[in-house]
Amino acid sequence: MKWTFWLNIVSIHLSPLLRALALMPGQTVTVVAEHDMSDARKAIGWQTPDCSPAHVILNPNEAEIASLIGQENKQPSVHLLHGLVNAPFNRRVLPRLARSGAIVGLISESADPRGIYGLARRAKYSFDRHIYEKHLDFILAMGQRGVQWYKSAGYDDARIYPFAYVTEKPDIPLQNGTSADKSKTVRILYLGRIIALKDVVTGIRALARISSLDWRFDVVGDGPDLPRCKTTAAEVGIEDRVRFHPIVDNSVIGSVFEKADLLLFPSSCDGWGAVVNEALMCGVPVVCSDQCGAADLLRKPLLGSIFKAGSVEGLQVALKGWIERGRRNKDNSAHIQEWSSAIEGTEVAKYVIEIVKHFESAELKPSPPWY
């Protein structure tokens, strides 16, 4: 089967899938991207990933686009577009792909449903459905949050499949989960951009309510909400237990997770949240808000907990439970890492192939490997 992925950038959140799919017998993969990497992503430590043996084409000209679309032959062909609303390039090629006779799918997160702007976004997606749905054979929606968003916009439920980003596996230190630090203090980690949407402040307020417990909170990253986080920590009296660290390169995050017992991802709204994948691959459980697409991964108690976004009380309860369990140990980390093979490239590549087979047959809908 011939696969073509149409992307904005060569994403580290899809590259393991692209490699794994290209390595499978009978599969060929081409990646078409407008750019190798955006400046904003480079600024937070991203590097252009290796997708080989998939073939990568950057910023194709019109002749190359026409050739990619016109290469349909006896070999089954699938085109997957990453986004439409904020991807004018994909919107432009979609009708041409549909006319080519190829199978066409969309990879997409949920939009932000909050407030009056959320209502406007829902109306736009519902309107856009009348334009785009006839060109799409199926939708790979990020988590149940994405599935529900597209269902609410009126798309056919039978053609919507839960999906997930697939991240590069961090380099894990040999002593992962068994640090030389023998303290009983539970180490809670936030890793990522520090912006209002990520809602680190709610995490700080929740921890202040359980200050009698033995914990410390390490915030790794930078962004415009950093001063507010520092001010809040001082206001609630826990500034000595919240430590702020500069942003780190993505290549060394394994060593950051090695020092953590729990990842906190309190985002008030997030299409996915790839740091959740990375934590689980390192054997670190996660407390995540219900408005993050990656909450779909936390279906087993061993892996973490989900709380209502923005709820200090709900997050307090979730954190208290994990802190009272104590430091993570080698056995728990090993179980989480073993489970995390379900979100690696090979398993997700198999799932994508099953989706296409299901679309072409009357078989039961395949279940995601992380379910």
BAKEPA-593599 format. One record per residue (C-alpha): x negated, y negated, z. Coordinates in pm, 1 decimal, padded with zeros to 6 digits, always signed. Each point is the difference from the previous one (the first is absolute). Example, Ala and Ser with C-alpha at 12.3 -4.5 7.8 and 13.67 -1.06 7.14 Angstrom:
# BAKEPA-593599
[[-01230.0,+00450.0,+00780.0]]
[[-00137.0,-00344.0,-00066.0]]
# end
This chain:
# BAKEPA-593599
[[+00000.0,+00000.0,+00000.0]]
[[-00124.4,-00350.6,-00082.8]]
[[+00036.9,-00266.2,+00270.8]]
[[-00043.0,-00375.9,-00034.6]]
[[+00009.4,-00225.5,+00307.2]]
[[+00063.9,-00371.0,-00061.7]]
[[-00141.9,-00199.6,+00292.6]]
[[-00080.3,-00356.8,+00096.1]]
[[-00337.8,+00099.6,+00148.7]]
[[-00188.8,+00327.9,+00034.7]]
[[+00141.4,+00070.2,+00343.8]]
[[-00174.9,+00186.0,+00281.0]]
[[+00351.1,+00097.5,+00107.6]]
[[+00051.9,+00213.9,-00310.8]]
[[-00352.2,+00101.1,-00104.3]]
[[-00007.5,+00334.4,+00189.5]]
[[+00323.9,+00098.0,-00176.4]]
[[-00138.5,-00104.4,-00340.0]]
[[-00317.2,+00207.0,+00050.1]]
[[+00184.1,+00305.6,+00129.7]]
[[+00256.0,-00005.6,-00280.9]]
[[-00272.5,-00035.1,-00264.0]]
[[-00185.4,+00300.9,+00144.5]]
[[+00300.9,+00231.6,-00026.5]]
[[+00012.2,+00242.5,-00293.7]]
[[+00192.8,-00131.4,-00299.1]]
[[+00025.6,-00357.6,+00131.4]]
[[-00159.9,-00308.7,-00154.7]]
[[+00019.5,-00338.7,+00173.8]]
[[-00047.7,-00352.8,-00133.6]]
[[+00006.2,-00303.8,+00229.2]]
[[+00094.3,-00330.9,-00161.1]]
[[-00071.9,-00297.7,+00226.3]]
[[+00008.1,-00373.5,-00059.4]]
[[-00295.6,-00048.9,+00239.9]]
[[-00249.6,+00222.0,+00178.5]]
[[+00055.3,-00176.0,+00334.9]]
[[+00153.1,-00328.1,+00113.0]]
[[-00209.2,-00263.0,+00178.5]]
[[+00235.3,+00015.0,+00299.5]]
[[-00056.7,+00372.9,+00038.7]]
[[-00376.3,-00036.8,-00037.6]]
[[+00008.0,-00258.3,+00280.3]]
[[+00140.0,+00257.6,+00244.0]]
[[-00254.1,+00267.5,-00085.1]]
[[+00157.1,+00188.6,-00291.3]]
[[-00222.7,+00141.7,-00271.7]]
[[+00101.3,+00131.5,-00341.5]]
[[+00050.4,+00375.6,+00049.0]]
[[-00131.0,+00283.5,-00212.8]]
[[+00291.7,+00161.5,-00185.1]]
[[-00201.0,+00242.3,-00214.8]]
[[+00070.6,+00228.9,-00176.6]]
[[+00300.6,-00226.9,-00068.3]]
[[-00073.4,-00244.9,-00281.7]]
[[+00029.7,-00369.2,+00098.0]]
[[+00091.2,-00276.5,-00246.5]]
[[-00024.1,-00358.8,+00128.4]]
[[+00189.9,-00297.4,-00141.7]]
[[+00106.1,+00173.6,-00322.2]]
[[+00061.6,-00203.3,-00311.3]]
[[+00313.8,+00034.3,-00208.6]]
[[-00151.9,+00259.8,-00231.7]]
[[-00104.9,+00217.1,+00297.3]]
[[+00346.7,-00029.4,+00155.9]]
[[+00165.1,+00098.7,-00327.1]]
[[-00235.5,+00296.4,-00027.9]]
[[+00074.1,+00116.5,+00356.7]]
[[+00374.0,-00019.3,-00057.4]]
[[-00013.4,+00149.7,-00347.8]]
[[-00201.6,+00308.4,+00087.8]]
[[+00301.4,+00216.9,+00076.3]]
[[-00031.2,+00344.4,-00153.3]]
[[+00081.7,+00358.7,+00085.2]]
[[-00169.0,-00034.6,+00340.6]]
[[+00253.8,-00117.3,+00262.9]]
[[-00075.4,-00359.3,+00100.5]]
[[+00081.1,-00184.4,+00322.8]]
[[-00048.0,-00373.0,+00058.0]]
[[+00010.3,-00134.6,+00356.8]]
[[+00027.6,-00374.0,+00058.7]]
[[-00107.2,-00142.5,+00334.8]]
[[+00253.9,-00275.0,+00060.7]]
[[+00229.4,-00209.7,-00217.6]]
[[+00118.9,-00308.6,+00190.2]]
[[-00351.6,-00140.0,+00050.3]]
[[-00150.2,+00174.3,-00300.5]]
[[+00082.3,-00190.7,-00321.0]]
[[-00240.5,+00219.8,-00197.4]]
[[+00199.4,+00310.9,+00096.5]]
[[+00331.0,-00167.7,-00075.8]]
[[-00130.0,-00078.3,-00345.5]]
[[-00110.4,+00354.5,-00084.6]]
[[+00294.8,+00183.1,+00161.5]]
[[+00246.4,-00029.4,-00294.1]]
[[-00272.6,+00111.8,-00240.7]]
[[-00079.6,+00301.5,+00217.0]]
[[+00367.4,+00094.8,+00013.8]]
[[+00024.4,-00012.2,-00381.0]]
[[-00307.4,+00223.4,-00031.9]]
[[+00188.2,+00301.4,+00135.4]]
[[-00236.7,+00044.6,+00294.8]]
[[+00113.6,+00067.1,+00356.3]]
[[-00017.9,-00329.6,+00190.3]]
[[-00010.6,-00042.8,+00378.1]]
[[-00034.5,-00292.6,+00238.8]]
[[-00218.9,-00006.5,+00313.2]]
[[+00135.8,-00263.9,+00237.2]]
[[+00023.0,-00117.4,+00358.4]]
[[+00310.5,-00144.5,+00160.5]]
[[+00039.2,-00376.0,-00017.6]]
[[+00032.0,-00207.4,+00317.4]]
[[+00368.4,+00034.5,+00103.7]]
[[-00004.3,-00260.3,+00279.1]]
[[+00217.6,-00308.5,+00018.9]]
[[+00165.0,-00197.1,-00275.0]]
[[-00299.4,+00049.6,-00229.4]]
[[+00040.6,+00372.7,+00051.4]]
[[+00358.6,-00024.7,-00120.3]]
[[-00121.8,-00189.9,-00305.0]]
[[-00261.7,+00266.4,-00070.2]]
[[+00260.5,+00274.4,+00026.3]]
[[+00222.1,-00186.2,-00244.1]]
[[-00291.9,-00040.5,-00241.1]]
[[-00087.9,+00371.1,+00015.6]]
[[+00365.5,+00088.1,-00058.1]]
[[+00009.6,-00232.9,-00300.3]]
[[-00332.5,+00130.2,-00131.8]]
[[+00132.6,+00355.8,+00020.7]]
[[+00224.9,-00072.7,-00297.9]]
[[-00311.6,-00094.5,-00198.4]]
[[-00252.0,+00258.7,+00113.5]]
[[+00183.1,+00313.1,+00114.5]]
[[+00078.4,+00114.7,-00353.9]]
[[-00374.3,+00004.1,-00073.1]]
[[-00099.7,+00193.7,+00314.8]]
[[+00025.1,+00375.2,+00042.4]]
[[-00086.4,-00001.5,+00370.9]]
[[-00126.4,-00219.3,+00285.4]]
[[-00276.6,+00088.2,+00246.6]]
[[+00108.1,-00214.5,+00295.7]]
[[-00234.4,-00058.8,+00292.6]]
[[+00142.2,+00192.4,+00295.9]]
[[+00362.8,+00012.4,+00109.5]]
[[-00006.1,-00377.8,+00026.4]]
[[-00066.0,-00018.9,-00373.6]]
[[+00256.1,+00270.2,-00076.6]]
[[+00271.7,-00184.5,+00190.0]]
[[-00089.2,-00330.0,-00168.3]]
[[+00042.4,+00139.1,-00350.6]]
[[+00316.7,+00185.5,+00095.3]]
[[+00143.9,-00323.3,+00139.6]]
[[-00081.3,-00171.4,-00330.7]]
[[+00216.9,+00256.4,-00176.6]]
[[-00260.3,+00230.6,-00153.1]]
[[+00095.6,+00365.0,-00043.0]]
[[-00098.0,+00189.2,+00317.5]]
[[-00071.8,+00316.9,-00200.4]]
[[-00285.9,-00178.7,-00174.9]]
[[-00162.8,-00154.7,+00309.9]]
[[-00280.0,+00194.4,+00170.5]]
[[-00179.5,-00088.2,+00326.1]]
[[-00361.3,-00083.6,-00070.7]]
[[-00312.1,-00114.5,+00186.7]]
[[-00321.8,-00180.0,-00065.1]]
[[-00302.0,+00229.3,+00001.2]]
[[-00306.4,-00157.7,+00156.9]]
[[-00367.1,+00082.1,-00017.6]]
[[-00098.9,+00220.1,+00292.4]]
[[-00219.3,-00199.4,+00241.8]]
[[-00345.6,+00128.7,+00083.3]]
[[+00058.9,+00157.7,+00339.4]]
[[-00285.5,+00011.4,+00254.1]]
[[-00095.5,+00349.1,+00114.3]]
[[+00112.3,-00073.3,+00357.5]]
[[+00339.7,-00138.0,-00103.1]]
[[+00235.2,+00005.6,+00299.5]]
[[-00277.1,+00095.9,+00242.3]]
[[-00178.4,-00330.7,+00047.2]]
[[-00282.7,-00028.9,+00249.3]]
[[+00222.2,-00251.4,+00178.5]]
[[+00137.5,+00203.1,+00294.5]]
[[+00224.7,-00277.2,+00129.6]]
[[+00366.7,+00082.7,+00054.7]]
[[+00106.4,-00330.0,-00157.6]]
[[+00227.4,+00065.4,-00298.3]]
[[-00132.0,-00186.4,-00303.6]]
[[+00272.7,-00148.0,-00220.0]]
[[-00096.3,-00133.4,-00343.5]]
[[+00148.3,-00243.0,-00248.9]]
[[-00187.1,-00010.3,-00331.5]]
[[+00094.0,-00227.6,-00287.2]]
[[+00096.2,-00351.0,-00098.3]]
[[+00114.0,-00220.3,+00286.8]]
[[+00303.4,-00175.1,-00145.4]]
[[+00343.1,-00069.9,+00146.1]]
[[+00155.6,+00283.2,-00201.8]]
[[-00222.2,+00256.1,+00174.5]]
[[+00140.5,-00119.6,+00335.7]]
[[-00300.3,+00074.1,+00220.5]]
[[+00150.4,-00246.4,+00249.4]]
[[+00282.5,+00244.5,+00077.7]]
[[-00265.4,+00260.7,+00078.6]]
[[-00173.7,-00237.1,+00240.8]]
[[+00326.5,-00088.1,+00174.5]]
[[+00094.3,+00368.7,+00035.8]]
[[-00338.7,+00087.7,+00148.4]]
[[+00029.7,-00284.2,+00250.6]]
[[+00307.7,+00172.3,+00141.6]]
[[-00202.8,+00312.2,+00078.3]]
[[-00311.3,-00172.6,+00129.7]]
[[-00007.0,+00233.0,+00299.6]]
[[-00101.7,+00285.9,-00231.9]]
[[-00358.3,+00063.5,-00108.8]]
[[-00039.1,-00117.7,-00360.3]]
[[-00190.5,-00239.3,-00222.2]]
[[+00108.8,-00145.8,-00332.1]]
[[-00251.6,-00053.8,-00281.4]]
[[+00118.5,-00224.7,-00282.9]]
[[-00221.0,+00035.2,-00307.9]]
[[+00057.1,-00242.3,-00284.9]]
[[+00055.3,-00361.6,-00087.4]]
[[+00275.9,-00226.3,-00122.6]]
[[+00206.6,-00311.6,+00070.8]]
[[+00186.4,+00154.4,+00294.8]]
[[-00319.5,+00070.4,+00195.7]]
[[+00015.1,-00321.4,+00209.5]]
[[+00360.8,+00074.6,+00098.9]]
[[-00099.2,+00351.3,+00106.1]]
[[-00280.1,-00132.8,+00218.1]]
[[+00227.8,-00263.9,+00152.3]]
[[+00270.5,+00257.8,+00073.8]]
[[-00249.5,+00233.9,+00167.9]]
[[-00106.0,-00283.8,+00227.8]]
[[+00356.9,-00111.2,+00072.4]]
[[+00107.3,+00349.5,+00112.8]]
[[-00315.5,+00048.2,+00205.0]]
[[-00173.2,+00283.9,-00185.3]]
[[-00267.7,-00189.3,-00195.3]]
[[-00272.8,+00202.1,+00174.7]]
[[+00150.3,+00327.7,-00129.9]]
[[+00064.3,-00106.6,-00360.3]]
[[-00319.4,-00008.7,-00202.6]]
[[-00018.9,-00163.7,-00340.8]]
[[-00248.4,+00124.8,-00258.0]]
[[-00086.8,-00124.2,-00349.7]]
[[+00120.3,+00171.2,-00314.7]]
[[-00193.5,+00312.5,-00101.4]]
[[-00076.0,+00145.4,-00339.1]]
[[+00238.2,+00277.1,-00101.5]]
[[-00294.4,+00238.8,-00036.8]]
[[-00067.5,+00003.5,+00378.0]]
[[+00351.1,+00021.6,+00144.3]]
[[-00059.9,+00363.2,+00100.9]]
[[-00237.4,-00119.9,+00269.9]]
[[+00264.9,-00248.0,+00118.9]]
[[+00262.0,+00274.5,+00032.2]]
[[-00252.9,+00218.2,+00181.9]]
[[+00020.9,-00239.0,+00292.8]]
[[+00383.2,-00009.9,+00006.7]]
[[+00255.9,+00216.8,+00177.1]]
[[+00304.5,-00155.1,-00168.8]]
[[+00068.9,-00223.5,-00299.2]]
[[+00261.7,-00271.1,+00048.5]]
[[+00167.1,-00122.5,-00319.9]]
[[+00280.9,-00234.3,+00108.8]]
[[+00071.4,-00168.4,-00335.9]]
[[+00341.7,-00164.6,-00019.9]]
[[+00028.2,+00096.8,-00367.0]]
[[-00241.1,+00201.7,-00212.0]]
[[+00049.1,+00182.5,-00328.4]]
[[-00234.2,+00271.5,+00123.7]]
[[-00298.7,-00052.7,+00234.1]]
[[-00296.1,+00204.1,-00126.8]]
[[-00186.9,-00032.3,+00330.4]]
[[+00249.8,+00255.3,+00136.9]]
[[-00127.2,+00257.6,-00251.4]]
[[-00358.7,-00081.4,+00091.6]]
[[+00062.3,+00037.1,+00372.7]]
[[+00166.6,+00339.4,-00041.5]]
[[-00283.9,+00122.4,-00222.4]]
[[-00234.6,-00091.2,+00285.2]]
[[+00211.8,+00188.8,+00253.7]]
[[+00139.5,-00313.9,+00165.4]]
[[+00374.7,-00012.6,+00082.4]]
[[+00200.9,-00308.4,-00092.8]]
[[+00268.7,-00221.4,+00151.3]]
[[+00173.8,-00169.4,-00291.3]]
[[+00306.3,-00220.0,-00051.0]]
[[+00304.8,+00134.2,-00180.7]]
[[-00038.4,-00268.9,-00268.5]]
[[-00320.7,+00150.0,-00138.1]]
[[+00018.7,+00241.3,-00289.9]]
[[-00272.9,+00213.7,+00159.1]]
[[+00227.3,+00073.0,+00297.4]]
[[+00123.7,+00278.9,-00228.8]]
[[-00319.6,+00189.8,+00083.1]]
[[+00069.5,+00009.8,+00374.8]]
[[+00253.0,+00281.5,-00006.1]]
[[-00173.9,+00214.7,+00263.3]]
[[-00050.9,-00111.5,+00363.1]]
[[-00367.7,+00093.5,-00021.4]]
[[-00056.7,-00267.1,-00265.9]]
[[+00146.7,-00302.1,+00176.3]]
[[+00309.4,-00203.1,+00084.1]]
[[+00229.9,-00247.5,-00173.9]]
[[+00156.3,-00305.5,+00165.9]]
[[+00246.5,-00263.6,-00115.5]]
[[-00190.0,-00281.5,-00170.3]]
[[-00029.4,-00313.0,+00213.2]]
[[+00119.9,+00172.8,+00316.7]]
[[-00239.8,-00065.8,+00286.5]]
[[+00202.3,+00238.6,+00217.7]]
[[-00002.9,+00279.2,-00257.6]]
[[-00372.2,-00034.4,-00058.0]]
[[-00065.1,-00012.1,+00373.8]]
[[+00171.4,+00338.1,+00042.9]]
[[-00188.4,+00156.3,-00290.6]]
[[-00338.8,-00126.9,+00116.0]]
[[+00062.3,+00098.8,+00362.0]]
[[+00064.8,+00359.0,-00106.0]]
[[-00324.1,+00026.0,-00193.9]]
[[-00210.1,-00175.4,+00263.6]]
[[+00131.1,+00233.6,+00270.0]]
[[-00111.1,+00297.5,-00210.7]]
[[-00354.9,-00127.1,+00032.2]]
[[-00289.4,+00001.0,-00244.4]]
[[+00029.3,+00203.4,-00316.9]]
[[-00198.9,+00319.7,+00004.4]]
[[-00178.3,+00212.9,-00256.3]]
[[+00281.7,+00254.8,-00033.4]]
[[+00271.5,-00260.0,-00061.9]]
[[-00218.9,-00179.3,-00250.8]]
[[-00068.1,+00325.8,-00182.0]]
[[+00373.7,+00077.5,-00026.3]]
[[+00073.9,-00345.8,-00140.5]]
[[-00285.0,+00025.1,-00249.3]]
[[+00116.4,+00345.0,-00108.6]]
[[+00351.0,-00136.1,-00062.1]]
[[-00139.9,-00296.0,-00193.2]]
[[-00094.3,+00224.3,-00293.3]]
[[+00369.0,-00048.0,-00094.9]]
[[-00073.3,-00364.4,-00091.1]]
[[-00320.6,+00063.5,-00192.3]]
[[-00030.6,-00018.4,-00377.3]]
[[+00037.0,+00367.9,-00085.4]]
[[+00328.2,+00057.1,+00185.2]]
[[+00156.2,-00322.2,-00124.8]]
[[-00111.6,+00079.6,-00356.6]]
[[+00180.6,+00336.4,+00024.4]]
[[+00308.8,-00183.8,+00125.5]]
[[-00004.8,-00241.7,-00295.1]]
[[-00015.5,+00291.5,-00243.1]]
[[+00293.7,+00164.0,+00180.3]]
[[+00199.7,-00323.3,-00031.7]]
[[-00042.3,-00002.6,-00376.5]]
[[+00095.6,+00366.4,-00020.1]]
[[+00308.4,-00070.5,+00211.5]]
[[+00097.0,-00291.5,-00220.6]]
[[-00007.7,+00231.7,-00301.4]]
[[+00193.6,+00284.6,+00165.2]]
[[+00288.4,+00076.4,+00231.7]]
[[-00224.4,+00118.8,+00283.1]]
[[+00029.5,-00125.5,+00356.3]]
[[-00164.3,-00334.9,+00069.8]]
[[-00355.8,+00056.5,+00124.6]]
[[-00085.0,-00104.1,+00354.8]]
[[-00302.1,-00224.8,+00067.0]]
[[-00295.5,+00192.8,+00145.4]]
[[-00000.2,-00223.7,+00310.5]]
[[+00361.4,+00093.6,+00090.8]]
# end
